[in-house]
Amino acid sequence: MTPYKLILSGCAAVLLVAGAPAHAHVGLEKAETERGKSYKAVFKIPHGCDGSPTHTVRVEIPEGFIGVKPMPKAGWTIKTARGPYAQSYGFYHGPLSEGVKQIEWSGGELSDDYYDEFVASGFIAREITDKALYFKVVQVCAKGELAWSEVPADGVDAHDLKAPAAVLKIAAGSGDGDGHAHGHGDAKSSGGKVTVGSLAVEGAWSRATPDGAKVGAGYLTIRNTGTAADTLVSVETPVAGRGEIHDMTMTDGVMRMRRLAEGLEIPAGGSVELKPGGMHLMLMELKQPLVEGGSVPVKLIFKSGAVADVTLSVRGLGAQGDDGGHSHH
């Protein structure tokens, strides 16, 4: 073969390689985020199935990505499948125990010549410990389908997978954010004070209740050292059927109590005190009396997703507040 023919042959080989379909896998536009943050998952669909146009994109939502809502897409129909989570997670308006587990966009036609994106927003649960979440994506085409569903096992390099799932790396929350979903670390207790991220809960106590009483109360102070407000949205305790947040006011000589249905806002750089005669926690449908010298475990859930496990120390029946650790009667 002459050198000229060798050159032509080599060029042809290069052209064949360049013209071969490039099976870039489905990926996420933003491949890393923090726990306790809102997150917009943008799935990038780079090509069809060996030249065949895509008409369905199906995404399996991993555990820990909660409160998920898909974005509508012109020309495509959205179908979601819901189910229970493996556990309950702190969320904006209280604990969340179920949600969207799968999203399917169908009915459109994405030519192999074009690239497109499919979007879903949600929240990265503060409680998860995983360092990565894997979104398994099935791409169904007019001819055939591609299942991007492989998850690396221990000791396996993700780059060695032929059809890897879209991966989202998870970093620890930093405690700051957009005012709606802040990253918070685990709650820590020190000297009677419980801290979670930029929030601190201290001076938590309750009154003893008479035998047969079905309602108890809780008092405490919440401080917010962050740069954005947060809201206490719900209260849970195993000693009562339900917990609520109440405010008590005096109107025309009459004491009135109302439930704060939208929660209690804790201003940025400020604090809120829950005390007798004012705002307080209501422990409804008590399962047992609150006994002086005992304690009541309470879970405070905030709009940001922060969860603080607090212990109310039970004081005497007529206790009015804290004065050097003593109750007033």
VOBA-1610 file (N, C-alpha, C; in pm, whole numbers, padded with zeros to 5 digits, always signed):
BEGIN
Met+00085-00119+00000Met+00000+00000+00000Met+00088+00124+00000Thr+00056+00218-00085Thr+00137+00340-00094Thr+00114+00428+00028Pro+00211+00516+00061Pro+00192+00609+00173Pro+00065+00690+00159Tyr+00030+00728+00035Tyr-00089+00808+00011Tyr-00214+00731+00054Lys-00217+00598+00015Lys-00332+00517+00052Lys-00338+00494+00203Leu-00219+00482+00265Leu-00216+00465+00410Leu-00275+00587+00480Ile-00240+00705+00429Ile-00293+00829+00486Ile-00444+00834+00474Leu-00495+00799+00353Leu-00640+00798+00332Leu-00709+00699+00424Ser-00645+00580+00439Ser-00703+00478+00525Ser-00710+00527+00670Gly-00600+00592+00712Gly-00598+00645+00849Gly-00702+00751+00870Cys-00720+00839+00772Cys-00821+00944+00782Cys-00960+00884+00791Ala-00985+00779+00711Ala-01116+00715+00713Ala-01145+00656+00850Ala-01040+00597+00912Ala-01058+00539+01044Ala-01094+00646+01145Val-01025+00759+01137Val-01054+00870+01228Val-01197+00918+01210Leu-01243+00930+01085Leu-01378+00974+01057Leu-01481+00877+01112Leu-01451+00746+01102Leu-01545+00646+01153Leu-01559+00659+01304Val-01444+00679+01373Val-01449+00694+01518Val-01524+00821+01556Ala-01494+00930+01484Ala-01560+01058+01514Ala-01708+01051+01488Gly-01749+00971+01388Gly-01890+00965+01354Gly-01968+00866+01436Ala-01898+00784+01518Ala-01968+00686+01600Ala-02050+00757+01706Pro-02166+00702+01745Pro-02249+00766+01845Pro-02177+00780+01977Ala-02178+00898+02036Ala-02111+00923+02164Ala-02211+00903+02275His-02201+00791+02347His-02299+00759+02449His-02264+00826+02581Ala-02272+00958+02583Ala-02257+01032+02708Ala-02377+00999+02795His-02352+00974+02922His-02463+00933+03009His-02546+01052+03056Val-02666+01024+03106Val-02753+01126+03162Val-02688+01177+03291Gly-02676+01308+03304Gly-02614+01365+03423Gly-02695+01480+03480Leu-02649+01532+03592Leu-02714+01646+03658Leu-02635+01773+03629Glu-02707+01882+03606Glu-02640+02010+03578Glu-02555+02053+03697Lys-02611+02040+03819Lys-02538+02071+03941Lys-02518+01940+04015Ala-02394+01894+04023Ala-02366+01759+04072Ala-02327+01754+04219Glu-02338+01866+04292Glu-02306+01865+04434Glu-02392+01968+04507Thr-02438+01933+04626Thr-02516+02026+04708Thr-02499+01987+04854Glu-02570+02060+04944Glu-02558+02034+05087Glu-02685+01972+05143Arg-02670+01902+05254Arg-02787+01855+05329Arg-02863+01975+05382Gly-02996+01959+05397Gly-03076+02066+05453Gly-03094+02183+05359Lys-03081+02160+05229Lys-03096+02266+05130Lys-03201+02227+05026Ser-03268+02328+04971Ser-03352+02302+04855Ser-03259+02275+04737Tyr-03307+02194+04642Tyr-03222+02155+04529Tyr-03307+02139+04404Lys-03257+02194+04293Lys-03324+02178+04163Lys-03244+02078+04082Ala-03304+01962+04059Ala-03238+01857+03982Ala-03267+01879+03834Val-03163+01909+03758Val-03176+01931+03613Val-03108+01813+03543Phe-03189+01723+03485Phe-03137+01605+03417Phe-03108+01638+03271Lys-02984+01617+03230Lys-02942+01650+03094Lys-02948+01524+03007Ile-03032+01529+02903Ile-03046+01417+02810Ile-02966+01452+02685Pro-02849+01389+02665Pro-02758+01432+02558Pro-02785+01372+02420His-02859+01261+02413His-02879+01195+02283His-02991+01093+02294Gly-03030+01037+02180Gly-03133+00934+02178Gly-03072+00795+02193Cys-03145+00694+02145Cys-03099+00555+02154Cys-03047+00512+02017Asp-02915+00524+01997Asp-02854+00488+01869Asp-02925+00553+01751Gly-02951+00682+01764Gly-03013+00757+01655Gly-03163+00769+01664Ser-03226+00690+01750Ser-03372+00692+01764Ser-03415+00801+01861Pro-03521+00878+01830Pro-03565+00987+01918Pro-03622+00938+02050Thr-03602+01016+02156Thr-03652+00985+02290Thr-03796+01034+02304His-03884+00948+02359His-04022+00990+02383His-04064+00978+02530Thr-03980+00916+02615Thr-04013+00902+02757Thr-03885+00911+02840Val-03891+00987+02948Val-03781+00995+03044Val-03839+00963+03181Arg-03787+00858+03244Arg-03839+00812+03373Arg-03728+00821+03477Val-03754+00891+03588Val-03653+00913+03691Val-03699+00852+03823Glu-03613+00771+03882Glu-03640+00714+04014Glu-03579+00808+04119Ile-03662+00856+04213Ile-03617+00951+04314Ile-03551+00877+04429Pro-03427+00909+04464Pro-03360+00838+04573Pro-03411+00881+04710Glu-03399+00792+04807Glu-03435+00823+04945Glu-03352+00941+04993Gly-03418+01037+05056Gly-03348+01155+05107Gly-03372+01280+05025Phe-03422+01264+04902Phe-03461+01380+04821Phe-03613+01389+04836Ile-03660+01484+04915Ile-03800+01486+04958Ile-03873+01610+04907Gly-04006+01607+04921Gly-04088+01720+04878Gly-04069+01751+04731Val-04057+01648+04649Val-04021+01665+04508Val-04141+01707+04423Lys-04116+01804+04334Lys-04217+01849+04238Lys-04153+01861+04099Pro-04207+01792+03999Pro-04151+01801+03864Pro-04194+01930+03796Met-04111+01981+03707Met-04145+02101+03630Met-04218+02060+03501Pro-04332+02123+03472Pro-04402+02093+03346Pro-04313+02124+03226Lys-04335+02049+03118Lys-04255+02067+02998Lys-04348+02067+02878Ala-04343+02171+02799Ala-04433+02185+02683Ala-04422+02064+02591Gly-04535+02006+02557Gly-04538+01892+02466Gly-04520+01758+02533Trp-04498+01758+02666Trp-04477+01634+02740Trp-04581+01621+02851Thr-04620+01498+02882Thr-04713+01470+02991Thr-04635+01419+03111Ile-04672+01468+03229Ile-04603+01427+03351Ile-04689+01328+03430Lys-04626+01222+03476Lys-04693+01126+03564Lys-04599+01098+03681Thr-04652+01100+03803Thr-04570+01073+03920Thr-04625+00953+03997Ala-04537+00885+04067Ala-04575+00776+04156Ala-04530+00813+04296Arg-04622+00805+04393Arg-04592+00842+04530Arg-04579+00717+04617Gly-04512+00733+04729Gly-04497+00622+04822Gly-04436+00669+04952Pro-04430+00579+05052Pro-04374+00617+05182Pro-04222+00625+05178Tyr-04167+00715+05259Tyr-04023+00721+05276Tyr-03980+00614+05377Ala-03853+00586+05383Ala-03802+00488+05479Ala-03812+00541+05622Gln-03821+00674+05636Gln-03836+00736+05767Gln-03905+00871+05750Ser-03939+00934+05861Ser-04000+01067+05856Ser-03889+01171+05858Tyr-03905+01277+05775Tyr-03803+01381+05766Tyr-03863+01517+05805Gly-03779+01602+05867Gly-03822+01738+05896Gly-03839+01816+05767Phe-03950+01892+05758Phe-03976+01967+05637Phe-04039+02101+05674Tyr-04073+02183+05574Tyr-04119+02319+05597Tyr-04236+02328+05696His-04342+02251+05673His-04463+02264+05755His-04485+02145+05846Gly-04379+02074+05882Gly-04390+01960+05970Gly-04328+01836+05910Pro-04328+01725+05983Pro-04264+01603+05936Pro-04324+01553+05806Leu-04240+01496+05721Leu-04283+01444+05592Leu-04246+01296+05586Ser-04345+01209+05566Ser-04320+01065+05567Ser-04348+00998+05434Glu-04396+01072+05335Glu-04417+01016+05202Glu-04406+01125+05097Gly-04391+01083+04971Gly-04380+01183+04865Gly-04357+01116+04730Val-04316+01195+04633Val-04294+01146+04498Val-04170+01056+04495Lys-04187+00934+04443Lys-04078+00836+04435Lys-04031+00815+04291Gln-04116+00855+04194Gln-04079+00838+04053Gln-04150+00944+03970Ile-04079+00995+03869Ile-04136+01093+03776Ile-04119+01040+03635Glu-04224+01058+03554Glu-04214+01018+03413Glu-04265+01130+03325Trp-04180+01173+03233Trp-04219+01267+03128Trp-04237+01184+03001Ser-04351+01195+02935Ser-04374+01113+02815Ser-04456+01190+02712Gly-04464+01133+02592Gly-04547+01192+02487Gly-04478+01293+02400Gly-04357+01331+02433Gly-04284+01426+02349Gly-04196+01353+02250Glu-04115+01427+02178Glu-04020+01365+02087Glu-03894+01449+02083Leu-03788+01392+02139Leu-03659+01457+02142Leu-03567+01388+02043Ser-03541+01454+01933Ser-03458+01398+01828Ser-03317+01371+01877Asp-03254+01271+01822Asp-03117+01237+01856Asp-03022+01352+01822Asp-03066+01442+01735Asp-02983+01555+01694Asp-02982+01668+01798Tyr-03071+01657+01900Tyr-03085+01766+01997Tyr-03060+01719+02139Tyr-03038+01819+02224Tyr-03014+01799+02368Tyr-03127+01868+02442Asp-03169+01813+02557Asp-03275+01879+02634Asp-03257+01850+02782Glu-03336+01921+02864Glu-03328+01907+03009Glu-03466+01881+03068Phe-03469+01801+03174Phe-03592+01771+03246Phe-03566+01805+03393Val-03660+01877+03456Val-03632+01941+03585Val-03731+01898+03694Ala-03678+01880+03815Ala-03761+01855+03934Ala-03695+01927+04052Ser-03777+01990+04135Ser-03722+02057+04252Ser-03762+01980+04378Gly-03681+01993+04481Gly-03709+01924+04607Gly-03618+01973+04716Phe-03599+01891+04817Phe-03524+01929+04936Phe-03435+01811+04977Ile-03309+01839+05006Ile-03218+01735+05053Ile-03235+01723+05204Ala-03290+01613+05249Ala-03322+01595+05391Ala-03199+01614+05479Arg-03217+01687+05587Arg-03108+01712+05680Arg-03062+01584+05748Glu-03155+01488+05762Glu-03125+01367+05839Glu-03039+01263+05766Ile-03023+01276+05636Ile-02951+01171+05562Ile-02801+01175+05595Thr-02740+01057+05588Thr-02596+01046+05614Thr-02518+01006+05489Asp-02592+00977+05379Asp-02526+00937+05255Asp-02438+01049+05201Lys-02326+01011+05142Lys-02236+01109+05080Lys-02273+01134+04934Ala-02367+01054+04882Ala-02412+01072+04744Ala-02551+01013+04728Leu-02631+01076+04642Leu-02762+01023+04605Leu-02757+00986+04457Tyr-02816+00873+04422Tyr-02812+00824+04285Tyr-02953+00825+04224Phe-02968+00895+04114Phe-03094+00903+04041Phe-03087+00806+03923Lys-03167+00701+03925Lys-03169+00606+03815Lys-03266+00658+03709Val-03217+00668+03586Val-03295+00728+03477Val-03309+00627+03363Val-03433+00610+03317Val-03460+00525+03201Val-03505+00615+03087Gln-03439+00602+02975Gln-03467+00682+02856Gln-03527+00589+02751Val-03656+00605+02723Val-03725+00518+02628Val-03736+00590+02493Cys-03695+00522+02387Cys-03692+00582+02254Cys-03789+00509+02160Ala-03803+00562+02040Ala-03890+00499+01941Ala-03841+00357+01910Lys-03711+00338+01919Lys-03652+00206+01900Lys-03551+00181+02012Gly-03592+00101+02108Gly-03504+00065+02218Gly-03511+00162+02334Glu-03428+00137+02433Glu-03421+00223+02551Glu-03283+00214+02614Leu-03251+00315+02695Leu-03125+00319+02768Leu-03158+00332+02917Ala-03102+00244+02998Ala-03126+00248+03142Ala-02997+00292+03213Trp-02997+00416+03258Trp-02881+00471+03329Trp-02905+00444+03478Ser-02866+00324+03522Ser-02908+00279+03656Ser-02798+00213+03738Glu-02676+00209+03689Glu-02569+00142+03763Glu-02516+00231+03875Val-02504+00171+03993Val-02451+00242+04110Val-02320+00174+04150Pro-02213+00250+04170Pro-02083+00187+04201Pro-02085+00114+04335Ala-02033-00009+04335Ala-02019-00084+04459Ala-01889-00042+04527Asp-01868-00088+04648Asp-01745-00054+04720Asp-01623-00098+04641Gly-01529-00007+04626Gly-01406-00039+04556Gly-01414-00028+04406Val-01530+00010+04353Val-01547+00023+04208Val-01546+00170+04170Asp-01468+00204+04071Asp-01462+00341+04022Asp-01584+00368+03935Ala-01655+00478+03965Ala-01776+00512+03890Ala-01747+00527+03742His-01623+00563+03707His-01588+00582+03566His-01584+00450+03489Asp-01581+00339+03563Asp-01577+00209+03498Asp-01716+00156+03463Leu-01821+00224+03509Leu-01958+00180+03482Leu-01997+00215+03339Lys-02069+00125+03274Lys-02111+00149+03135Lys-02238+00234+03128Ala-02326+00220+03228Ala-02452+00296+03227Ala-02478+00351+03367Pro-02395+00447+03412Pro-02407+00497+03549Pro-02532+00581+03574Ala-02585+00568+03695Ala-02696+00654+03736Ala-02642+00795+03756Ala-02730+00894+03745Ala-02689+01033+03769Ala-02659+01049+03917Val-02542+01101+03950Val-02500+01108+04090Val-02498+01251+04140Leu-02546+01269+04264Leu-02544+01398+04331Leu-02463+01383+04459Lys-02349+01451+04468Lys-02266+01444+04587Lys-02324+01533+04696Ile-02322+01482+04821Ile-02383+01553+04933Ile-02275+01600+05029Ala-02277+01731+05058Ala-02184+01789+05155Ala-02262+01824+05281Ala-02192+01839+05392Ala-02257+01877+05517Ala-02315+02017+05505Gly-02429+02042+05571Gly-02492+02174+05567Gly-02406+02278+05635Ser-02413+02400+05585Ser-02329+02508+05639Ser-02402+02600+05734Gly-02537+02589+05739Gly-02611+02674+05831Gly-02655+02804+05769Asp-02618+02833+05645Asp-02667+02953+05580Asp-02746+02912+05458Gly-02800+03009+05384Gly-02878+02972+05265Gly-02970+03082+05222Asp-03082+03043+05163Asp-03169+03141+05100Asp-03286+03185+05187Gly-03286+03144+05313Gly-03395+03185+05400Gly-03509+03088+05400His-03505+02987+05316His-03613+02889+05311His-03565+02751+05349Ala-03447+02716+05313Ala-03396+02583+05345Ala-03250+02592+05384His-03223+02591+05514His-03088+02610+05562His-03027+02478+05599Gly-02896+02465+05581Gly-02827+02344+05624Gly-02801+02351+05773His-02843+02249+05848His-02820+02246+05991His-02754+02116+06027Gly-02661+02120+06122Gly-02601+01998+06170Gly-02692+01930+06269Asp-02644+01821+06328Asp-02723+01751+06427Asp-02737+01838+06550Ala-02850+01822+06620Ala-02874+01898+06742Ala-02772+01860+06848Lys-02718+01960+06920Lys-02621+01935+07025Lys-02671+01999+07153Ser-02645+01932+07264Ser-02690+01982+07394Ser-02570+02016+07479Ser-02575+02130+07546Ser-02466+02172+07633Ser-02524+02258+07745Gly-02513+02209+07870Gly-02559+02286+07984Gly-02706+02322+07976Gly-02789+02231+07927Gly-02932+02259+07918Gly-02971+02333+07792Lys-02873+02372+07710Lys-02901+02441+07584Lys-02884+02344+07468Val-02980+02344+07376Val-02972+02259+07258Val-02951+02349+07137Thr-02847+02321+07059Thr-02821+02400+06939Thr-02833+02313+06816Val-02890+02372+06710Val-02897+02305+06581Val-02878+02412+06475Gly-02760+02408+06410Gly-02727+02514+06316Gly-02720+02648+06387Ser-02792+02746+06335Ser-02790+02880+06392Ser-02896+02900+06501Leu-02969+02794+06534Leu-03074+02802+06635Leu-03027+02744+06767Ala-03067+02807+06877Ala-03036+02756+07011Ala-03164+02759+07093Val-03193+02649+07163Val-03310+02638+07248Val-03260+02621+07392Glu-03309+02704+07483Glu-03262+02697+07621Glu-03376+02726+07719Gly-03352+02693+07846Gly-03449+02720+07951Gly-03580+02647+07933Ala-03575+02524+07884Ala-03698+02449+07856Ala-03756+02386+07983Trp-03884+02412+08011Trp-03946+02356+08130Trp-04097+02341+08112Ser-04160+02272+08205Ser-04304+02252+08202Ser-04355+02249+08346Arg-04485+02258+08361Arg-04548+02247+08493Arg-04602+02106+08514Ala-04602+02063+08638Ala-04669+01938+08673Ala-04819+01955+08648Thr-04887+01847+08618Thr-05031+01851+08592Thr-05105+01765+08694Pro-05228+01805+08730Pro-05306+01722+08822Pro-05345+01590+08756Asp-05376+01489+08838Asp-05421+01361+08785Asp-05545+01382+08698Gly-05547+01318+08584Gly-05663+01328+08496Gly-05657+01442+08396Ala-05559+01532+08412Ala-05548+01646+08318Ala-05508+01594+08180Lys-05565+01653+08079Lys-05538+01611+07941Lys-05454+01712+07863Val-05419+01825+07930Val-05343+01929+07861Val-05227+01973+07950Gly-05109+01986+07888Gly-04993+02039+07956Gly-04934+02152+07874Ala-04831+02219+07928Ala-04770+02332+07856Ala-04619+02321+07864Gly-04554+02385+07768Gly-04408+02389+07764Gly-04360+02530+07740Tyr-04248+02565+07804Tyr-04194+02700+07793Tyr-04044+02692+07765Leu-03995+02786+07686Leu-03853+02785+07650Leu-03820+02912+07573Thr-03693+02931+07545Thr-03647+03044+07464Thr-03572+02991+07343Ile-03602+03048+07226Ile-03534+03010+07103Ile-03456+03131+07050Arg-03327+03113+07029Arg-03243+03221+06975Arg-03197+03183+06835Asn-03189+03284+06748Asn-03147+03263+06610Asn-03029+03354+06580Thr-02911+03294+06567Thr-02791+03374+06539Thr-02762+03384+06390Gly-02850+03328+06308Gly-02830+03329+06164Gly-02869+03461+06099Thr-02852+03466+05968Thr-02882+03588+05893Thr-03019+03583+05826Ala-03093+03475+05848Ala-03227+03462+05791Ala-03323+03411+05899Ala-03447+03455+05892Ala-03548+03411+05988Ala-03580+03264+05967Asp-03628+03201+06072Asp-03677+03063+06063Asp-03810+03058+06136Thr-03883+02950+06122Thr-04015+02940+06183Thr-04033+02804+06249Leu-04073+02805+06376Leu-04110+02682+06445Leu-04249+02643+06394Val-04260+02529+06327Val-04386+02493+06262Val-04462+02380+06329Ser-04393+02294+06406Ser-04465+02186+06471Ser-04390+02132+06591Val-04465+02063+06676Val-04413+02010+06802Val-04460+01866+06817Glu-04370+01778+06857Glu-04406+01638+06878Glu-04352+01592+07013Thr-04427+01506+07081Thr-04382+01445+07206Thr-04452+01312+07224Pro-04382+01211+07275Pro-04446+01081+07294Pro-04545+01078+07410Val-04547+01182+07496Val-04637+01181+07611Val-04773+01241+07581Ala-04791+01292+07458Ala-04918+01356+07423Ala-04962+01313+07284Gly-05093+01321+07260Gly-05147+01285+07130Gly-05101+01380+07021Arg-05086+01508+07057Arg-05038+01607+06960Arg-04983+01728+07033Gly-04898+01801+06963Gly-04844+01923+07017Gly-04882+02041+06929Glu-04904+02157+06989Glu-04940+02277+06914Glu-04864+02396+06970Ile-04860+02503+06892Ile-04796+02628+06934Ile-04908+02730+06956His-04916+02787+07076His-05026+02877+07111His-04974+03013+07156Asp-05063+03112+07147Asp-05037+03246+07199Asp-05152+03282+07292Met-05122+03353+07399Met-05225+03393+07495Met-05222+03545+07507Thr-05336+03608+07489Thr-05345+03754+07497Thr-05463+03796+07582Met-05455+03918+07633Met-05563+03975+07714Met-05639+04076+07629Thr-05769+04052+07606Thr-05854+04142+07527Thr-05977+04178+07607Asp-05995+04310+07637Asp-06110+04358+07715Asp-06124+04282+07845Gly-06013+04260+07911Gly-06016+04192+08039Gly-06036+04042+08032Val-06040+03988+07910Val-06062+03844+07893Val-05936+03781+07834Met-05888+03674+07898Met-05770+03604+07848Met-05812+03512+07734Arg-05749+03530+07619Arg-05783+03448+07502Arg-05659+03372+07455Met-05682+03251+07413Met-05572+03168+07364Met-05603+03124+07221Arg-05503+03130+07134Arg-05522+03089+06995Arg-05404+03007+06947Arg-05432+02916+06858Arg-05327+02833+06799Arg-05259+02910+06686Leu-05127+02907+06682Leu-05051+02973+06574Leu-05037+02873+06460Ala-05138+02870+06374Ala-05144+02771+06267Ala-05028+02782+06169Glu-04975+02903+06149Glu-04865+02923+06055Glu-04729+02910+06122Gly-04730+02877+06250Gly-04604+02860+06322Gly-04558+02989+06389Leu-04443+02982+06451Leu-04386+03094+06526Leu-04254+03135+06464Glu-04247+03256+06411Glu-04125+03302+06344Glu-04018+03341+06446Ile-03895+03297+06419Ile-03779+03335+06501Ile-03695+03429+06415Pro-03694+03558+06444Pro-03626+03654+06354Pro-03476+03634+06349Ala-03416+03671+06237Ala-03271+03663+06222Ala-03204+03751+06327Gly-03107+03696+06397Gly-03037+03773+06498Gly-03119+03804+06621Gly-03234+03740+06636Gly-03322+03769+06748Gly-03358+03645+06827Ser-03454+03660+06918Ser-03498+03548+07000Ser-03646+03562+07032Val-03708+03451+07068Val-03849+03450+07108Val-03859+03369+07237Glu-03927+03425+07336Glu-03945+03356+07464Glu-04087+03304+07477Leu-04100+03176+07505Leu-04230+03114+07533Leu-04241+03104+07685Lys-04346+03167+07743Lys-04354+03177+07889Lys-04500+03179+07933Pro-04526+03153+08060Pro-04664+03158+08110Pro-04727+03294+08084Gly-04851+03292+08037Gly-04922+03416+08009Gly-04896+03469+07869Gly-04811+03401+07792Gly-04780+03445+07656Gly-04777+03326+07561Met-04686+03330+07468Met-04672+03218+07375Met-04618+03096+07449His-04662+02978+07408His-04622+02855+07476His-04651+02733+07389Leu-04594+02621+07428Leu-04626+02494+07362Leu-04744+02431+07435Met-04838+02378+07360Met-04951+02306+07419Met-04935+02158+07390Leu-04937+02077+07496Leu-04927+01932+07483Leu-05067+01876+07504Met-05132+01839+07396Met-05273+01800+07398Met-05287+01648+07409Glu-05399+01608+07472Glu-05431+01466+07486Glu-05319+01391+07558Leu-05284+01441+07677Leu-05177+01379+07754Leu-05206+01231+07781Lys-05104+01150+07767Lys-05118+01007+07790Lys-05085+00970+07934Gln-05024+01065+08006Gln-04986+01044+08146Gln-04968+01181+08210Pro-04984+01190+08343Pro-04964+01320+08408Pro-04817+01360+08405Leu-04791+01491+08407Leu-04654+01542+08415Leu-04622+01558+08563Val-04518+01490+08609Val-04487+01481+08751Val-04366+01568+08784Glu-04378+01648+08891Glu-04268+01734+08934Glu-04141+01652+08954Gly-04031+01704+08900Gly-03903+01634+08908Gly-03876+01544+08788Gly-03980+01524+08706Gly-03964+01442+08587Gly-03921+01524+08467Ser-03931+01466+08350Ser-03892+01537+08227Ser-03981+01492+08112Val-03990+01579+08010Val-04073+01552+07893Val-03988+01573+07767Pro-03969+01467+07686Pro-03895+01484+07560Pro-03986+01548+07455Val-03934+01650+07389Val-04011+01723+07288Val-03925+01742+07164Lys-03985+01725+07049Lys-03916+01747+06921Lys-03972+01874+06859Leu-03885+01972+06835Leu-03923+02098+06772Leu-03881+02094+06626Ile-03975+02116+06536Ile-03945+02107+06393Ile-03963+02245+06329Phe-03860+02288+06256Phe-03859+02422+06199Phe-03880+02419+06048Lys-03922+02532+05995Lys-03950+02544+05852Lys-03828+02512+05767Ser-03711+02543+05819Ser-03587+02519+05745Ser-03554+02372+05731Gly-03621+02287+05810Gly-03587+02145+05813Gly-03507+02109+05936Ala-03465+02208+06015Ala-03393+02181+06139Ala-03486+02113+06239Val-03431+02020+06315Val-03508+01949+06418Val-03428+01952+06547Ala-03490+02001+06655Ala-03422+02009+06785Ala-03493+01918+06884Asp-03419+01824+06942Asp-03472+01736+07046Asp-03444+01800+07181Val-03551+01843+07248Val-03540+01921+07371Val-03606+01845+07486Thr-03554+01863+07606Thr-03613+01802+07725Thr-03670+01911+07815Leu-03800+01902+07842Leu-03865+01995+07934Leu-03852+01939+08075Ser-03792+02015+08168Ser-03787+01972+08307Ser-03919+02011+08374Val-03980+01918+08446Val-04111+01941+08504Val-04097+02000+08643Arg-04155+02119+08661Arg-04151+02189+08790Arg-04285+02172+08861Gly-04299+02242+08973Gly-04419+02229+09054Gly-04544+02275+08983Leu-04658+02237+09038Leu-04788+02265+08978Leu-04812+02414+08956Gly-04759+02499+09046Gly-04784+02643+09033Gly-04665+02721+08983Ala-04567+02656+08927Ala-04445+02724+08881Ala-04479+02830+08777Gln-04407+02945+08787Gln-04434+03056+08695Gln-04317+03091+08605Gly-04198+03046+08638Gly-04083+03081+08554Gly-03955+03042+08620Asp-03844+03091+08563Asp-03711+03054+08609Asp-03649+03170+08683Asp-03606+03143+08804Asp-03537+03248+08882Asp-03423+03180+08958Gly-03312+03169+08886Gly-03198+03101+08946Gly-03225+02954+08968Gly-03313+02898+08889Gly-03339+02757+08900Gly-03453+02725+08995His-03519+02829+09055His-03628+02805+09149His-03759+02846+09088Ser-03867+02781+09133Ser-04000+02812+09082Ser-04069+02909+09176His-04159+02989+09119His-04241+03080+09198His-04378+03018+09216His-04439+03041+09327His-04572+02985+09355His-04668+03097+09389
//
